[in-house]
Amino acid sequence: MFQHKTGQIKTFLRQWQLQSMVIPGIVWMFIFCYIPMFWLIIAFMDYNIAKPMMDSPFVGWKHFQDFVTDDRFWRSIRNTLGMSSIKLILGFPIPILFALLLNEIRSLRFKRTVQTISYLPHFIAWTIFGGIMLNWLGEGGVINQLLMAVGVQDREILFNSEPKYFWWIAFFSDTLKEMGWSAIIYIAAISGIDPGLYEAAELDGAGRWQRMWHITIQSIRPTISILFILAVSGLLGSNFDQIFMLKNNMNMKMAESLDLYIYNMGLVSGRHSFSTAVLFARSIVALGLLFLANFSSKKLNGEGIF
């Protein structure tokens, strides 16, 4: 083992120019991710932004008790879990399926064209993409015209004003925007599979679907497991930019996610200590979900992050 460690150190020293490229990322992470963690202490204080932080009185678990008894907090938990569960159950397999189907395309030019078109929406900011979605979902929009043309509905519906549709709007818009980008990592994993495996399977009489199931999916299973673990750990998170753009006063009871709740309490209402307490509690739960998902994944298929 000592020789193995020594070999790793020698390899690191030989590649010092390459390894040094990670330094800017480490510095950025330390400044914007680790230093701000010190301010989590205000969750236990009655913080006043007009005074030095250490002059704020210590109130213990007061803010934690306050948000646990707040009905609006539990409504935001329900909305967050509802939207996140739909995205996890229905949305998580979509990039995998897209990558598998894209891998089956024989024309390299057509494959590259489809892939490029699919991940371009990722680079459109939600301020723009959200406006496009609101236009599509409005009266006279593309969605209404399409549904009326196929006979699904006989009148126009202002979808974004109906709370019951919001979770599905969030799922549809997020999938449309991020499907191609999310598929890139699966496409990269598929490209690393030994072509000889496919040739051997074809000689043994395996069909296209059999090769896809027994070779492609099995080869990218570690990648799927890791991304699934990360997705489970993020169940209490939501795409704040997306929700902020699509919410309005009419759909707020189904649209206010935990992130939006923290924003409204912290920046809109000025309850900085209260919102920090909610964020602190959410981070602890997310860490627990990460360990639980990793443990379950290792038990079920032997794959995990750690």
Backbone bond lengths (Angstrom), bond angles and torsions (degrees), N, CA, C in turn:
res aa  C-N    CA-C-N  psi(-1)  N-CA   C-N-CA  omega(-1)  CA-C   N-CA-C  phi
1 M - - - 1.462 - - 1.522 110.89 -
2 F 1.358 115.32 -38.26 1.462 119.57 179.16 1.524 110.66 -62.19
3 Q 1.347 116.07 -40.91 1.465 120.22 178.32 1.520 111.11 -64.56
4 H 1.331 116.39 -36.70 1.460 120.24 178.27 1.525 110.66 -63.71
5 K 1.346 116.34 -44.92 1.459 120.65 178.93 1.522 110.86 -63.57
6 T 1.348 116.22 -40.80 1.465 120.53 178.66 1.518 110.97 -62.32
7 G 1.351 115.94 -39.74 1.457 120.32 177.78 1.513 112.04 -64.03
8 Q 1.324 117.56 -38.08 1.467 121.44 178.22 1.525 111.04 -65.57
9 I 1.330 116.25 -40.58 1.472 120.21 179.17 1.521 110.32 -64.74
10 K 1.343 117.08 -43.23 1.465 120.38 178.79 1.519 111.53 -62.60
11 T 1.320 116.49 -41.26 1.471 120.76 177.34 1.518 110.63 -62.71
12 F 1.330 116.48 -41.67 1.467 120.87 178.63 1.524 110.84 -61.93
13 L 1.339 117.23 -43.41 1.462 120.83 -178.97 1.520 111.75 -67.33
14 R 1.335 117.02 -35.00 1.466 119.78 177.74 1.539 111.19 -68.22
15 Q 1.317 116.41 -27.81 1.461 120.57 -176.68 1.531 111.64 -105.82
16 W 1.331 117.21 29.36 1.456 119.46 -171.97 1.528 112.50 -61.07
17 Q 1.354 117.37 -32.52 1.466 118.70 178.82 1.521 110.47 -64.96
18 L 1.344 115.64 -43.24 1.463 120.42 179.38 1.528 111.06 -68.48
19 Q 1.327 116.07 -43.36 1.460 119.84 -178.41 1.524 112.28 -65.96
20 S 1.330 116.67 -30.31 1.473 120.05 -178.42 1.522 112.43 -68.51
21 M 1.334 117.44 -15.49 1.462 120.08 -179.71 1.531 111.89 -67.83
22 V 1.333 116.77 -16.30 1.454 120.04 179.92 1.526 111.86 -83.64
23 I 1.326 117.56 -11.48 1.469 121.14 -175.90 1.528 112.26 -59.20
24 P 1.359 120.33 -47.03 1.477 118.68 178.23 1.524 113.00 -56.66
25 G 1.336 116.84 -37.53 1.459 119.89 178.01 1.516 111.99 -66.20
26 I 1.336 116.66 -39.15 1.470 120.39 178.56 1.527 110.37 -65.30
27 V 1.336 115.98 -42.98 1.474 120.55 179.60 1.526 110.08 -62.55
28 W 1.350 116.14 -45.20 1.466 120.28 179.23 1.519 110.65 -59.96
29 M 1.333 116.87 -45.52 1.465 120.99 -179.01 1.522 111.08 -64.01
30 F 1.337 116.97 -39.97 1.462 120.19 -179.36 1.529 110.83 -64.85
31 I 1.345 116.68 -42.05 1.467 120.73 -176.75 1.526 111.36 -71.30
32 F 1.330 117.18 -45.35 1.462 120.48 -171.30 1.528 114.26 -97.91
33 C 1.328 118.55 -12.66 1.464 120.41 -178.59 1.527 113.69 -115.28
34 Y 1.317 117.45 -37.68 1.454 120.02 -174.87 1.527 113.40 -94.73
35 I 1.336 117.35 -44.93 1.471 119.44 178.69 1.530 111.80 -59.93
36 P 1.350 119.63 -43.95 1.478 119.02 179.31 1.526 113.97 -61.67
37 M 1.345 118.15 -18.47 1.469 119.61 179.56 1.520 111.77 -62.63
38 F 1.330 117.41 -23.31 1.463 120.61 178.12 1.520 110.66 -60.41
39 W 1.347 116.84 -32.11 1.462 120.98 -176.17 1.524 112.50 -77.78
40 L 1.323 117.33 -1.24 1.465 118.90 174.05 1.525 111.24 -64.02
41 I 1.302 116.48 -16.40 1.467 120.19 -179.55 1.522 112.05 -63.04
42 I 1.348 116.84 -22.69 1.473 118.29 -178.71 1.525 111.60 -70.34
43 A 1.340 117.60 -11.25 1.465 120.23 174.79 1.521 110.79 -64.39
44 F 1.346 116.97 -21.45 1.459 121.79 -179.56 1.526 111.58 -106.12
45 M 1.345 115.80 12.86 1.466 120.97 -179.59 1.525 110.09 -124.82
46 D 1.290 115.85 165.19 1.461 121.43 170.55 1.523 106.69 -98.50
47 Y 1.333 115.37 78.10 1.468 122.05 -168.55 1.518 111.61 -73.42
48 N 1.337 114.44 136.83 1.463 121.98 174.36 1.516 107.64 -120.93
49 I 1.327 116.38 120.20 1.459 120.40 -174.58 1.521 112.63 -63.81
50 A 1.321 117.84 -19.56 1.463 121.63 -178.47 1.525 112.69 -83.99
51 K 1.359 116.43 -5.83 1.462 120.23 -178.16 1.520 110.25 -121.32
52 P 1.334 118.12 158.84 1.470 120.03 173.31 1.518 110.39 -57.86
53 M 1.333 115.41 145.20 1.458 119.47 -173.69 1.519 112.30 -58.67
54 M 1.328 118.15 -43.33 1.454 121.28 -174.78 1.524 112.81 -73.11
55 D 1.347 116.96 -8.15 1.468 119.73 175.45 1.523 111.78 -87.04
56 S 1.328 117.10 -5.67 1.467 120.59 -179.34 1.523 109.85 -76.25
57 P 1.326 118.05 140.34 1.474 120.70 -178.52 1.530 111.96 -70.59
58 F 1.301 115.80 144.50 1.466 122.28 178.70 1.529 108.82 -82.72
59 V 1.345 117.35 127.37 1.465 120.76 -176.34 1.525 111.97 -120.95
60 G 1.321 118.21 5.21 1.461 121.38 176.83 1.520 113.37 66.63
61 W 1.346 115.04 -128.02 1.467 121.12 -174.52 1.526 113.13 -92.73
62 K 1.317 117.73 16.68 1.471 121.71 -174.50 1.530 112.24 -56.40
63 H 1.327 117.84 -48.07 1.469 121.05 -175.99 1.532 111.22 -69.93
64 F 1.317 116.47 -31.54 1.468 120.03 176.94 1.528 110.08 -66.91
65 Q 1.323 116.94 -40.12 1.460 121.03 177.41 1.524 111.00 -66.92
66 D 1.327 116.12 -34.82 1.467 120.39 -178.86 1.532 111.55 -66.33
67 F 1.332 117.56 -46.41 1.466 117.00 -176.08 1.530 111.84 -74.85
68 V 1.331 117.60 -26.31 1.464 119.62 177.77 1.530 110.97 -66.99
69 T 1.320 117.38 -28.61 1.468 121.89 -179.98 1.528 112.37 -95.79
70 D 1.321 117.65 7.15 1.464 121.82 -178.76 1.535 109.98 -93.83
71 D 1.325 117.15 118.30 1.469 121.22 -179.87 1.518 111.93 -61.51
72 R 1.311 116.93 -33.19 1.461 121.10 -179.88 1.528 110.78 -65.76
73 F 1.325 116.71 -34.39 1.461 120.79 176.91 1.527 110.33 -63.08
74 W 1.325 117.69 -47.06 1.460 120.88 -178.72 1.527 111.28 -67.55
75 R 1.333 116.61 -30.51 1.466 119.27 174.64 1.521 110.37 -66.00
76 S 1.329 116.67 -40.15 1.468 119.86 178.54 1.527 111.02 -67.60
77 I 1.340 117.40 -34.39 1.470 121.20 175.37 1.526 109.88 -63.26
78 R 1.342 116.15 -45.10 1.469 120.45 179.02 1.530 110.96 -60.13
79 N 1.320 116.36 -45.76 1.465 120.04 -179.33 1.526 111.77 -64.90
80 T 1.331 116.02 -41.99 1.466 120.23 -179.68 1.523 111.03 -63.98
81 L 1.319 116.30 -47.52 1.461 119.68 179.88 1.526 111.40 -65.70
82 G 1.325 117.08 -36.21 1.457 120.59 178.44 1.517 111.72 -63.06
83 M 1.336 116.86 -50.82 1.469 120.67 -179.40 1.525 111.39 -67.35
84 S 1.330 116.54 -41.44 1.462 119.98 -178.87 1.526 111.64 -67.31
85 S 1.329 117.03 -36.77 1.466 120.20 179.55 1.522 111.34 -66.99
86 I 1.329 116.93 -40.15 1.467 120.40 177.18 1.523 110.12 -63.19
87 K 1.325 116.13 -43.92 1.465 119.97 179.65 1.528 111.02 -65.77
88 L 1.340 116.97 -36.03 1.460 120.17 -179.07 1.524 111.45 -72.59
89 I 1.332 116.69 -47.18 1.467 120.57 -174.89 1.525 111.86 -74.30
90 L 1.332 116.33 -45.86 1.463 120.15 -176.28 1.528 112.57 -96.62
91 G 1.323 116.24 -34.90 1.460 119.25 -174.21 1.509 115.16 -84.33
92 F 1.339 117.76 -31.27 1.462 120.25 -177.43 1.529 113.05 -61.81
93 P 1.347 119.99 -42.01 1.471 118.84 -178.97 1.533 114.22 -73.05
94 I 1.333 117.94 -18.39 1.474 119.69 -173.57 1.529 112.66 -62.03
95 P 1.348 120.90 -48.56 1.471 119.29 177.00 1.524 113.36 -61.34
96 I 1.337 116.88 -32.88 1.472 120.42 177.55 1.518 109.82 -64.96
97 L 1.332 115.73 -47.90 1.469 120.56 179.45 1.526 110.62 -62.68
98 F 1.318 116.23 -40.83 1.465 120.23 179.79 1.531 110.53 -63.23
99 A 1.332 116.93 -43.23 1.466 120.64 179.30 1.524 111.28 -64.43
100 L 1.349 116.72 -39.46 1.470 120.56 178.74 1.520 111.34 -64.45
101 L 1.318 116.50 -44.27 1.469 120.10 -179.97 1.518 111.02 -68.28
102 L 1.331 116.29 -38.37 1.460 120.16 178.93 1.525 110.74 -64.22
103 N 1.321 116.25 -34.53 1.461 120.81 179.58 1.528 111.88 -67.03
104 E 1.326 117.12 -24.03 1.456 121.06 -178.36 1.526 113.07 -83.48
105 I 1.325 117.55 -9.38 1.471 120.90 178.93 1.520 109.31 -72.42
106 R 1.305 117.02 127.21 1.467 121.25 -176.28 1.533 112.51 -83.49
107 S 1.322 116.57 -32.71 1.469 119.82 -179.03 1.523 109.74 -75.96
108 L 1.330 117.04 113.97 1.464 121.23 -177.89 1.526 111.37 -63.77
109 R 1.331 116.93 -39.67 1.466 120.51 -179.11 1.529 110.77 -64.91
110 F 1.331 116.23 -45.30 1.461 119.94 179.58 1.529 110.81 -65.15
111 K 1.331 116.84 -38.96 1.462 121.21 178.98 1.535 110.85 -61.56
112 R 1.317 116.48 -45.76 1.471 120.29 -179.88 1.521 111.11 -65.32
113 T 1.325 116.52 -37.84 1.463 120.38 179.54 1.523 110.98 -64.19
114 V 1.335 116.37 -47.10 1.464 120.86 179.25 1.522 110.56 -62.59
115 Q 1.312 117.22 -42.95 1.464 120.79 -179.03 1.522 111.11 -63.82
116 T 1.327 116.48 -43.08 1.462 120.29 -179.95 1.521 111.36 -63.79
117 I 1.326 117.02 -45.28 1.463 120.92 179.46 1.523 110.96 -62.68
118 S 1.333 116.74 -37.34 1.467 120.94 -175.16 1.524 112.83 -69.45
119 Y 1.337 118.29 -33.78 1.465 117.40 -177.58 1.527 113.96 -99.33
120 L 1.331 117.91 0.13 1.467 119.53 176.52 1.538 113.20 -62.17
121 P 1.363 119.47 -39.19 1.484 118.02 178.79 1.517 114.32 -57.79
122 H 1.337 117.30 -24.28 1.467 119.77 179.45 1.520 111.31 -59.36
123 F 1.310 117.69 -32.04 1.462 121.90 -175.57 1.530 112.55 -86.89
124 I 1.318 116.94 0.19 1.458 120.85 175.78 1.523 108.47 -91.07
125 A 1.313 117.96 124.97 1.468 121.37 -178.60 1.524 109.78 -63.86
126 W 1.339 115.64 151.76 1.455 119.87 179.94 1.525 112.42 -64.40
127 T 1.319 117.85 -23.93 1.462 119.65 176.30 1.528 111.14 -62.73
128 I 1.335 115.74 -31.21 1.461 120.84 177.63 1.522 110.79 -90.29
129 F 1.335 115.71 -49.15 1.461 119.80 -177.28 1.526 111.04 -64.55
130 G 1.338 116.76 -36.27 1.461 119.95 177.18 1.518 111.27 -63.29
131 G 1.341 116.72 -39.09 1.460 120.36 176.48 1.521 111.93 -63.22
132 I 1.337 115.25 -39.24 1.472 119.59 176.95 1.524 110.23 -62.51
133 M 1.343 116.67 -44.55 1.456 120.46 -179.49 1.527 111.20 -63.62
134 L 1.325 117.67 -40.61 1.464 120.47 178.82 1.521 110.92 -63.57
135 N 1.323 116.19 -36.35 1.459 120.70 177.26 1.524 110.91 -66.78
136 W 1.318 116.57 -43.08 1.471 121.05 179.48 1.527 111.71 -64.49
137 L 1.339 116.07 -36.73 1.460 120.87 -174.55 1.525 113.40 -87.25
138 G 1.320 117.66 -8.68 1.454 121.36 -177.71 1.523 112.90 -78.19
139 E 1.311 115.64 175.33 1.456 120.56 176.43 1.525 109.39 -63.87
140 G 1.309 116.00 129.20 1.458 120.21 -176.01 1.512 113.11 82.96
141 G 1.341 117.34 3.03 1.459 121.64 -179.81 1.520 112.60 -77.79
142 V 1.321 115.12 173.64 1.468 121.32 -176.66 1.531 111.42 -60.06
143 I 1.327 117.92 -42.66 1.462 121.54 -176.41 1.525 110.46 -63.20
144 N 1.331 116.46 -47.20 1.460 119.86 178.90 1.525 111.77 -61.38
145 Q 1.308 116.86 -44.71 1.459 120.95 -179.08 1.529 111.27 -63.31
146 L 1.336 116.22 -40.10 1.459 120.43 -179.68 1.532 111.41 -66.99
147 L 1.342 116.85 -46.30 1.458 120.66 -178.77 1.528 111.82 -66.12
148 M 1.315 117.27 -35.17 1.462 120.48 177.30 1.526 110.98 -71.63
149 A 1.331 116.58 -33.84 1.469 120.32 -179.15 1.521 111.91 -67.22
150 V 1.342 116.84 -34.68 1.474 120.39 -179.05 1.528 112.11 -93.07
151 G 1.329 117.06 0.97 1.449 120.95 174.98 1.509 116.25 84.37
152 V 1.328 117.92 12.64 1.467 120.51 179.66 1.526 110.90 -71.27
153 Q 1.331 118.04 -34.80 1.456 122.51 178.49 1.530 108.58 -138.36
154 D 1.328 115.43 156.23 1.469 119.63 -177.09 1.518 113.07 -110.17
155 R 1.335 117.18 2.54 1.462 121.20 177.48 1.526 109.56 -147.92
156 E 1.320 115.19 161.99 1.460 119.48 -179.96 1.525 110.45 -77.61
157 I 1.326 115.56 141.84 1.465 122.62 -179.70 1.523 109.05 -122.60
158 L 1.314 116.34 133.57 1.459 120.60 174.77 1.531 106.92 -85.97
159 F 1.344 115.93 85.06 1.458 122.13 -169.26 1.525 112.99 -56.80
160 N 1.318 117.51 -40.96 1.466 119.54 -173.84 1.521 112.86 -75.20
161 S 1.325 116.67 -4.90 1.467 119.83 175.24 1.518 111.90 -97.20
162 E 1.326 117.12 -5.83 1.460 122.15 179.04 1.528 109.35 -100.17
163 P 1.341 118.31 111.01 1.472 120.22 -177.37 1.525 114.32 -55.52
164 K 1.343 117.44 -33.22 1.460 120.43 -175.81 1.522 113.38 -65.93
165 Y 1.321 117.15 -18.71 1.458 120.22 -179.53 1.524 113.05 -93.06
166 F 1.350 117.72 -10.02 1.471 118.61 -166.94 1.520 112.97 -63.86
167 W 1.320 119.24 -43.91 1.470 120.74 -178.45 1.523 110.64 -58.56
168 W 1.331 115.95 -39.88 1.463 119.74 -179.23 1.526 111.60 -73.37
169 I 1.321 116.59 -32.63 1.467 120.01 174.39 1.527 109.86 -64.03
170 A 1.341 116.01 -42.41 1.463 120.38 178.69 1.530 110.66 -62.65
171 F 1.321 116.95 -42.12 1.459 121.20 178.58 1.529 111.55 -65.23
172 F 1.320 116.72 -48.10 1.458 121.40 -177.56 1.527 111.26 -62.63
173 S 1.331 117.34 -47.16 1.466 120.56 -177.14 1.523 111.62 -68.00
174 D 1.346 117.17 -38.95 1.461 120.18 179.01 1.529 111.13 -66.91
175 T 1.328 116.70 -40.76 1.468 120.84 178.62 1.521 110.79 -65.14
176 L 1.318 116.34 -43.90 1.462 120.67 -179.77 1.527 111.33 -61.88
177 K 1.316 116.80 -37.69 1.466 121.24 -176.01 1.526 112.62 -80.88
178 E 1.347 117.55 -36.95 1.459 119.98 -169.28 1.525 115.14 -110.47
179 M 1.330 118.41 -4.17 1.462 120.32 -175.37 1.523 112.37 -57.54
180 G 1.321 117.19 -50.96 1.461 120.69 -177.95 1.512 112.74 -64.42
181 W 1.331 116.49 -41.19 1.469 120.56 -179.94 1.524 111.02 -66.20
182 S 1.347 116.72 -42.26 1.464 120.65 179.65 1.522 111.81 -65.63
183 A 1.330 116.24 -26.79 1.468 120.02 -178.34 1.527 112.84 -75.98
184 I 1.333 117.43 -16.09 1.466 120.41 -175.47 1.521 111.57 -58.62
185 I 1.333 117.30 -42.82 1.464 119.53 -177.05 1.528 110.94 -67.27
186 Y 1.332 116.83 -33.10 1.466 119.53 176.68 1.532 110.77 -72.05
187 I 1.327 116.36 -37.99 1.464 120.49 177.36 1.526 109.96 -62.89
188 A 1.345 116.17 -40.51 1.462 120.42 178.42 1.537 110.54 -64.47
189 A 1.345 116.19 -40.20 1.465 119.54 178.86 1.526 111.29 -66.43
190 I 1.333 116.57 -38.39 1.463 121.10 179.25 1.529 110.90 -66.53
191 S 1.337 116.28 -36.97 1.467 119.49 -178.59 1.526 112.43 -65.98
192 G 1.342 116.95 -18.04 1.461 120.31 179.83 1.528 114.02 -89.15
193 I 1.328 116.30 0.09 1.466 119.69 179.36 1.531 109.71 -75.79
194 D 1.309 117.32 137.19 1.467 122.97 -179.77 1.537 110.22 -64.34
195 P 1.346 118.29 118.81 1.474 120.71 179.27 1.528 112.70 -58.98
196 G 1.336 116.75 -24.34 1.458 119.78 179.05 1.518 113.03 -61.21
197 L 1.326 117.12 -28.37 1.456 120.37 178.30 1.524 111.12 -64.61
198 Y 1.337 115.29 -41.15 1.463 119.68 178.92 1.534 110.77 -67.66
199 E 1.334 115.59 -40.68 1.468 119.34 -179.37 1.523 110.81 -64.56
200 A 1.327 116.75 -41.75 1.463 120.26 179.14 1.529 111.26 -65.66
201 A 1.342 116.23 -40.25 1.459 120.07 179.44 1.527 110.96 -66.45
202 E 1.330 116.20 -38.06 1.461 120.09 179.50 1.527 110.93 -66.50
203 L 1.317 116.12 -38.51 1.465 119.66 176.82 1.530 111.66 -65.35
204 D 1.335 116.54 -29.88 1.461 121.13 178.66 1.529 112.19 -81.59
205 G 1.344 116.58 -0.39 1.462 120.25 176.47 1.511 115.12 93.54
206 A 1.339 118.01 11.73 1.461 120.58 179.41 1.525 110.23 -72.95
207 G 1.321 116.56 134.85 1.457 121.57 178.07 1.522 110.92 -80.43
208 R 1.340 114.80 179.65 1.475 119.53 -177.26 1.529 111.02 -62.55
209 W 1.337 117.40 -45.40 1.464 120.03 -178.57 1.520 111.27 -68.10
210 Q 1.312 117.03 -34.29 1.470 120.02 177.27 1.521 111.06 -66.85
211 R 1.330 116.34 -41.32 1.474 119.27 177.73 1.531 110.81 -64.98
212 M 1.317 115.19 -38.29 1.468 119.32 179.52 1.524 110.83 -63.96
213 W 1.340 116.40 -43.22 1.461 120.64 -176.17 1.528 112.20 -74.65
214 H 1.332 116.92 -46.12 1.464 120.82 -171.54 1.532 113.40 -87.73
215 I 1.322 117.48 -18.86 1.472 119.22 -178.78 1.530 111.18 -114.13
216 T 1.331 115.96 -59.25 1.470 119.10 -173.96 1.518 112.23 -63.64
217 I 1.317 116.73 -54.39 1.466 119.81 -176.59 1.529 111.27 -65.00
218 Q 1.332 116.80 -40.72 1.469 119.40 -179.61 1.532 111.21 -66.14
219 S 1.324 117.15 -32.79 1.472 120.81 -178.54 1.519 112.03 -73.74
220 I 1.342 117.22 -31.57 1.476 119.57 -178.55 1.529 111.26 -98.14
221 R 1.324 117.69 9.12 1.459 120.77 -179.04 1.521 113.41 -58.09
222 P 1.352 120.41 -41.15 1.475 118.65 176.88 1.528 112.78 -59.47
223 T 1.331 116.78 -39.48 1.469 120.31 178.31 1.519 110.51 -64.43
224 I 1.331 116.77 -43.84 1.462 121.19 178.96 1.523 110.19 -60.85
225 S 1.326 116.86 -42.83 1.467 121.15 -177.89 1.512 111.56 -62.80
226 I 1.318 117.01 -45.35 1.467 120.88 -178.44 1.523 110.93 -64.27
227 L 1.331 117.04 -45.42 1.467 120.15 -179.44 1.528 111.30 -67.80
228 F 1.326 116.51 -32.24 1.463 119.13 177.17 1.534 110.51 -68.21
229 I 1.309 117.29 -40.49 1.464 120.96 177.36 1.532 110.43 -59.69
230 L 1.321 116.19 -45.45 1.464 120.44 179.14 1.524 111.31 -64.73
231 A 1.343 116.41 -36.14 1.463 120.14 178.63 1.522 111.19 -66.04
232 V 1.338 117.10 -40.50 1.466 121.11 178.80 1.527 110.41 -65.68
233 S 1.331 116.70 -40.86 1.470 119.70 -179.74 1.521 111.95 -65.70
234 G 1.333 117.02 -20.56 1.457 120.84 179.96 1.515 114.21 -98.29
235 L 1.332 117.55 19.04 1.469 120.53 -177.54 1.526 112.83 -61.32
236 L 1.337 117.18 -31.47 1.465 120.07 -179.38 1.526 112.06 -89.20
237 G 1.313 116.25 3.44 1.450 119.95 175.20 1.515 109.70 -100.43
238 S 1.294 117.13 162.01 1.462 121.58 177.32 1.510 107.97 -148.22
239 N 1.314 115.35 163.02 1.459 120.48 178.73 1.530 108.01 -77.55
240 F 1.332 116.54 95.81 1.466 120.39 -174.10 1.524 111.36 -59.27
241 D 1.342 117.53 -44.02 1.464 120.57 -178.58 1.519 111.24 -58.69
242 Q 1.322 116.05 -42.79 1.466 121.03 -179.75 1.530 110.82 -63.57
243 I 1.336 116.27 -50.53 1.468 120.52 -177.38 1.517 110.53 -63.61
244 F 1.313 116.61 -40.56 1.462 120.79 -177.89 1.527 111.20 -63.56
245 M 1.332 116.61 -35.40 1.462 120.45 -179.55 1.525 112.52 -77.20
246 L 1.313 118.02 -33.63 1.458 121.11 -173.00 1.526 113.92 -93.76
247 K 1.335 117.96 -16.66 1.466 120.01 -176.74 1.524 110.41 -77.23
248 N 1.323 115.02 154.79 1.458 122.65 171.53 1.520 108.34 -153.35
249 N 1.315 116.93 177.77 1.465 120.09 -175.66 1.523 112.90 -63.68
250 M 1.326 117.36 -26.48 1.464 120.49 -176.54 1.532 112.42 -80.42
251 N 1.330 117.49 -29.18 1.474 119.19 -178.32 1.524 113.01 -109.23
252 M 1.342 116.73 10.71 1.467 120.65 -172.31 1.530 113.03 -60.30
253 K 1.328 118.50 -33.82 1.465 119.18 -176.72 1.527 112.63 -66.21
254 M 1.333 117.22 -20.16 1.459 120.93 175.73 1.525 112.17 -108.58
255 A 1.333 117.04 -8.47 1.464 121.19 -173.71 1.520 113.71 -101.94
256 E 1.332 117.32 -23.70 1.472 119.06 -175.05 1.524 110.28 -71.74
257 S 1.320 115.49 102.18 1.465 121.80 177.27 1.520 109.56 -85.04
258 L 1.319 116.38 176.63 1.461 120.56 -179.64 1.529 110.79 -64.42
259 D 1.329 117.30 -39.11 1.463 120.36 177.61 1.527 111.19 -62.30
260 L 1.328 116.44 -42.41 1.460 120.34 179.50 1.527 110.70 -68.61
261 Y 1.322 116.66 -35.36 1.471 121.52 176.22 1.528 110.59 -62.14
262 I 1.327 116.39 -45.34 1.467 120.77 178.32 1.529 110.52 -62.40
263 Y 1.336 116.03 -42.05 1.473 120.70 178.17 1.529 110.65 -61.95
264 N 1.326 117.51 -47.07 1.464 121.01 -177.72 1.521 111.77 -64.30
265 M 1.335 116.51 -39.66 1.457 119.92 -179.18 1.527 111.93 -74.36
266 G 1.340 116.45 -38.26 1.459 119.92 -175.27 1.511 114.18 -81.39
267 L 1.336 116.91 -55.18 1.457 120.18 -174.07 1.523 113.50 -92.24
268 V 1.326 117.24 -36.06 1.468 119.43 -178.58 1.522 110.81 -79.73
269 S 1.327 117.26 -47.93 1.468 120.65 -177.55 1.519 113.26 -90.75
270 G 1.338 117.62 -12.01 1.461 120.54 178.21 1.514 114.45 75.58
271 R 1.334 118.14 17.78 1.477 121.71 179.10 1.534 108.23 -93.49
272 H 1.316 116.04 74.10 1.458 121.46 -171.69 1.527 112.50 -66.16
273 S 1.308 117.26 -42.31 1.465 120.23 -179.78 1.524 110.54 -66.81
274 F 1.320 116.62 -40.58 1.459 121.68 179.63 1.524 110.66 -61.57
275 S 1.340 116.64 -48.91 1.476 120.62 -178.51 1.527 111.02 -66.10
276 T 1.333 117.59 -34.54 1.462 120.83 177.14 1.522 110.85 -66.37
277 A 1.318 116.99 -36.83 1.464 120.80 177.83 1.533 110.43 -64.07
278 V 1.323 116.57 -41.78 1.470 120.59 177.88 1.524 109.93 -63.50
279 L 1.324 116.19 -44.81 1.464 120.83 179.58 1.524 111.17 -63.27
280 F 1.317 116.75 -40.69 1.471 121.63 179.19 1.533 109.85 -61.82
281 A 1.331 116.38 -47.30 1.465 120.55 -179.66 1.529 110.72 -63.47
282 R 1.327 116.83 -40.42 1.465 119.84 179.55 1.523 110.83 -63.30
283 S 1.314 117.74 -38.76 1.463 121.56 179.96 1.531 111.24 -64.83
284 I 1.333 116.40 -39.01 1.465 120.19 178.49 1.525 110.37 -64.86
285 V 1.331 116.68 -43.67 1.463 120.53 179.09 1.530 110.51 -64.82
286 A 1.334 117.07 -40.92 1.465 120.81 178.60 1.524 111.11 -61.75
287 L 1.335 116.89 -38.79 1.461 120.49 177.01 1.520 110.64 -64.20
288 G 1.339 115.95 -40.77 1.461 119.39 177.26 1.520 112.36 -64.03
289 L 1.333 116.94 -40.44 1.462 121.04 177.34 1.525 111.37 -63.51
290 L 1.331 116.12 -36.83 1.461 120.46 178.17 1.526 111.05 -61.95
291 F 1.331 117.04 -47.42 1.462 120.57 179.84 1.530 110.85 -66.71
292 L 1.333 117.06 -38.52 1.467 120.68 -179.70 1.531 110.81 -66.30
293 A 1.351 116.63 -44.47 1.461 120.55 179.75 1.525 110.95 -66.12
294 N 1.331 116.53 -38.68 1.460 120.05 179.38 1.526 110.77 -66.62
295 F 1.332 116.92 -42.31 1.466 121.28 178.56 1.526 110.95 -62.96
296 S 1.345 116.52 -44.16 1.461 120.69 -179.31 1.519 111.13 -65.04
297 S 1.329 116.36 -41.00 1.467 120.61 -179.22 1.525 111.16 -64.40
298 K 1.334 116.83 -41.34 1.463 119.91 179.89 1.524 111.46 -67.87
299 K 1.338 116.31 -32.89 1.459 119.56 178.26 1.526 111.51 -71.67
300 L 1.349 116.11 -37.92 1.460 119.93 -174.35 1.526 112.78 -80.59
301 N 1.343 117.79 -45.81 1.455 119.02 -175.76 1.532 114.72 -132.50
302 G 1.324 116.71 8.26 1.464 119.59 176.02 1.503 115.18 76.43
303 E 1.340 118.19 8.22 1.465 121.76 -178.47 1.519 109.16 -112.00
304 G 1.334 116.29 139.40 1.452 120.81 177.73 1.507 110.97 -162.64
305 I 1.327 115.96 171.79 1.470 121.01 179.04 1.521 110.03 -79.16
306 F 1.321 117.06 -37.45 1.476 121.49 -179.71 1.511 109.69 -145.49
